[in-house]
Amino acid sequence: MSIHPTAVIDPRAELAAGVGVGPYSIIGPEVRVGESTEIGAHAVLEGRVAIGARCRIGHGAIIGGAPQDLKYREGVPVGVRIGDETVIREYVTIHRATHEGRDTRVGSHCLLMASSHVAHDCVIGDHVIIINYAGLTGHVTVEDRATVGGLTGVHPFVHIGTYAYVGGCSKVIQDVPPFVMVDGAPATARAVNLIGMRRGGIDAGGRRQVKAAFRILYRSGQAPGAAAAQIKTELGDHPLVARLVEFIEASRRGIVGGATGGVDDEPGEGEE
């Protein structure tokens, strides 16, 4: 281990081999840190926190702080769990959960950029990017490989689907379907995230199926339920389309609407 002499580490904390801790950082008694994780200067890890292997925690980050939730009661067994190889940059805040037996969760291979905020009871998947100053309020779910743009605010209980892309300075008050790019205040659907899908290894056939489903959902003039039924009838055998339909049918807040004057689903850079 490389532990700076000014760091304050409770003897009950569990630090695996190769963990580094920078100057003036504070690590509480219920914290567990995986091997080769590096913690910068002035970071605070408090409460029931579990961090995976090979993570990077930036200067001034606060992980496991009490939630900004009036329902929270001190002493409730809740915490924060972070997967492997996730990067949490400077001054990020991740708060513990509110409800007993739950944790705020961040997956593996994520990037949380400087000064972003993850509130209580959020669940973030793998390979997610949260850009500077974005704020996820309580109970938000962000699925694998989604991106949330900088200075964006996400309403409580919103669900952001896999491969979704939220543009910067957006106000997200409804669920964002998988593979869809949204932008604005309030956020509305603009296009399919073709570039993100291609980078994630989704083949051209899969991208074409999602584009066809997007046109039905946002250009047919139908309500989401009726559009989902048509998508299921015409395209439902494809697993990506089935995932989109499942998301629409399960949405509790309703999905984001289409942009005024139509949406742009033309091919992106390098697309067919």
C-alpha positions, 0 to 999 in steps of 0.5 A, spaced: 500 500 500 501 507 498 498 511 504 500 518 505 501 519 512 496 525 513 490 520 511 485 518 516 483 511 516 479 507 521 483 501 523 476 497 521 476 499 514 478 493 509 483 495 504 486 490 499 493 489 496 495 495 492 491 500 494 493 508 494 490 513 499 492 520 498 493 526 503 488 528 508 483 523 505 478 520 510 476 513 510 471 510 515 470 503 519 465 500 514 469 501 508 472 496 503 476 498 497 478 493 492 485 491 490 490 496 486 484 502 487 487 509 488 484 514 492 486 521 491 487 527 496 482 530 500 477 524 499 471 522 504 469 515 504 464 514 509 458 509 511 457 502 508 462 503 502 464 497 497 469 499 492 471 494 486 478 493 484 482 498 480 478 504 481 480 511 481 477 516 486 479 523 484 481 529 489 475 531 493 470 526 492 465 524 497 462 517 497 457 514 502 455 521 504 448 521 508 442 522 502 439 529 501 432 526 503 428 527 509 426 520 509 433 518 511 434 516 518 441 515 521 443 508 522 439 505 517 443 499 514 444 502 507 450 504 503 454 505 496 457 499 492 461 501 486 464 496 481 471 494 478 475 499 474 470 505 475 473 512 474 470 517 479 473 524 478 474 530 482 469 532 487 464 527 485 458 526 490 455 519 491 450 518 496 448 512 500 441 509 499 435 511 503 431 505 504 433 499 509 437 493 505 439 497 499 445 501 496 446 506 491 450 502 486 455 504 480 457 499 475 464 497 472 468 501 467 464 507 468 466 514 468 463 519 472 466 526 471 468 532 475 463 535 480 457 530 477 452 527 483 449 521 484 443 521 489 440 516 494 438 509 491 440 510 484 442 504 480 448 505 474 450 500 470 456 498 466 460 502 461 456 509 463 458 516 462 456 521 467 459 528 464 461 534 468 455 537 473 450 532 471 445 531 477 442 524 478 436 525 483 434 519 487 432 513 485 434 514 478 436 508 473 441 508 468 442 502 464 449 499 461 453 504 456 448 510 456 451 517 457 448 523 461 451 530 458 454 535 462 449 540 466 443 535 465 438 534 471 434 528 471 428 527 475 427 522 481 425 515 478 427 516 471 429 510 467 434 511 462 435 505 457 441 502 455 445 506 449 441 512 450 444 519 450 442 525 453 445 531 451 448 537 455 444 542 459 437 537 458 432 537 463 429 529 463 423 528 466 420 522 463 424 515 461 429 515 455 428 509 451 434 504 449 438 507 443 435 514 443 438 520 443 434 526 447 436 533 448 432 539 451 428 542 457 424 538 457 428 533 453 425 530 447 427 524 442 432 527 437 435 521 433 437 514 434 444 513 438 447 510 431 455 512 433 454 509 440 451 503 438 456 502 433 462 503 438 459 498 442 459 492 437 452 492 435 452 490 427 449 494 422 443 489 421 441 491 429 442 498 428 437 498 422 432 494 426 432 500 431 432 505 426 425 502 423 422 501 430 424 509 432 420 511 426 414 508 428 415 510 435 416 517 434 414 519 427 407 515 426 403 519 430 401 514 435 401 513 442 407 509 445 402 503 447 400 503 440 406 504 437 409 499 441 404 494 439 406 495 431 413 495 433 412 488 436 408 486 430 412 488 425 419 488 428 419 484 435 423 478 433 429 482 433 432 482 440 434 489 440 427 491 438 424 486 443 428 490 449 425 497 446 418 494 446 419 491 453 422 498 456 416 502 453 411 497 456 414 497 463 415 505 463 412 508 469 413 515 468 412 515 460 417 515 455 420 522 452 416 525 447 418 527 440 422 533 438 417 539 435 417 539 428 419 532 427 426 528 429 432 527 425 434 519 424 438 520 418 445 516 418 450 518 423 458 519 421 460 513 417 453 509 417 450 506 412 
